[in-house]
Amino acid sequence: MFPELNSILNTSPDNFKGGEYILVSDKKADASFLIHHFLTFYLRAGCKVCFLGLVQSFSHYNAVSQRLGVSLIQAREKGQLVFLEGLKDSLSVLAQESPSDEKHTLDYLRPPCADLRGLFEFVQASVNQTGSSGGALWGPPVLVIDDLSVLLSLGVSVGAALDFSHYCKTTICSELQGNIVTLVRCEEEEDEDEIEDDSSDMLLRGLTHQCSLGLRVEGLSTGYCRDIHGQVEVWWRERCGSAQTQRKVFQYKVHDKGASFFARGTSSAVL
């Protein structure tokens, strides 16, 4: 969890908005450090978290979270965290070795299934599970996805991914007043004429219309810098309208146990 980012977003584990759809995207950079931030943030807040880890193993996420002061193993044992290990479970499905429930959850890996109904039902069951910690109920449910765009490479259409996101938003954000955090990676386009046909770009544009808070991570136009790893563009949208009402840009540097954020041009490396 990054205190400086919490200050930028005007939030804390003790006081955060419900019903938020947070979209994290990156281009020529790696925004996964923000996924680790939000995962530990909501676990510290006492929320019931469903995490779809589609690109890394559970041990990887746990190792990073431990450096941020949170144990995913303990959270899972307490029932606070429901973790879908997409890499391992996908191999089991493809090898026809998984139980029937895992096959249903990841049925998009088997033709001719073209939707994510099984995955949505897994999410729905996970966030609706009742649980407690020391007699107190968990806080509002949170869905974290790392990352949704990987499904495109597995044959899932952009339309199916957007439908899945919409149903999750309706269930979690609208009905249960919980939050969603989704990571989407954008491919680097070499030809401007190919942008309109790029599926990851189409997915990003579709999710942008659904989200209320966006964090876009980009590399520096000047290239690699040891003291500045990139920039984060943060924008908020009014819930009652579609206009983007506030936009700020910060530069950042990722540390072993956190990250620093600062206004452009104010890093000690350039002063």
Steps between C-alpha positions, in 0.01 A plus 500: 500500500639840398412791735595764240257350249228490764555871556472569126176302480374648829428158647613264777414150623287662770313730262446407136216528250285203412359429156823600324629341178876563485674443166878459497674496162857516378695564183878467465505448876391250766200600713489180705637689804161675516320163510710404803414835659125459460509134608674582829291817540167317498627212713613752761157661472340170604320444169411163355730475197467280192828506306526367144873442459527421132867582437696398812500227764358537849851479646606801291211718620556386858873579488431857382216549747719388789748775414204739527405359840210268406492118494277356228533156656345621824230694314407190300498278809266745678265498201558866424676429169372278220779445248468356151844386384441530130835364384484170690127447455521570126765232455282253692202576278699466179648173624149380600616441857295758688180443702172577331457833686832631368408389150179699529678810631759494220275358229601784267818296441299228329329555165231572406435702820519868410401675823621544857184385675683240706757754616228747594316235701825430686537872581135528600523203736825631649376850583170369636669268749435607856799516729624667812815593688476481876122513483490806269378466144739574216469836331354554153619255230784587266596337169861537381597377152861463381457532211184491288678551167677164532168332422515647149805288423305191612230551238251707701343778293504865603120491518503204739759670724295820509182305579681325785621835634150648474336214692771517769448875531123460530534234770789635703491878454127563460331225703759437773668844504840337473793592275675358193863544398591383149836506324516521120821506298522682169712373216755731340375599156757554230248596235239764583263340247492184713384673820131466421540125449701435816290290737674616819440862402134423432471334840662798669264746333198290597609472863576872514129567450418270793751626756478788746873526576785442258875464553705483180867408541743592223873490451699820461521637146871562563566134576636320804589699811633348821322747728170542310331184374208661320188707544146435617206692360210498747151609406162495672152497348178631652264217590202690363658579165746376244737797491849468640506767769852488641835389362847503657837363392770378739837337452594199710782278615442143622696385805541154646234569765291769337495782248551876502281744308584861419393779268674509163839663516526499880708183546836551667655335196414801281542779754 
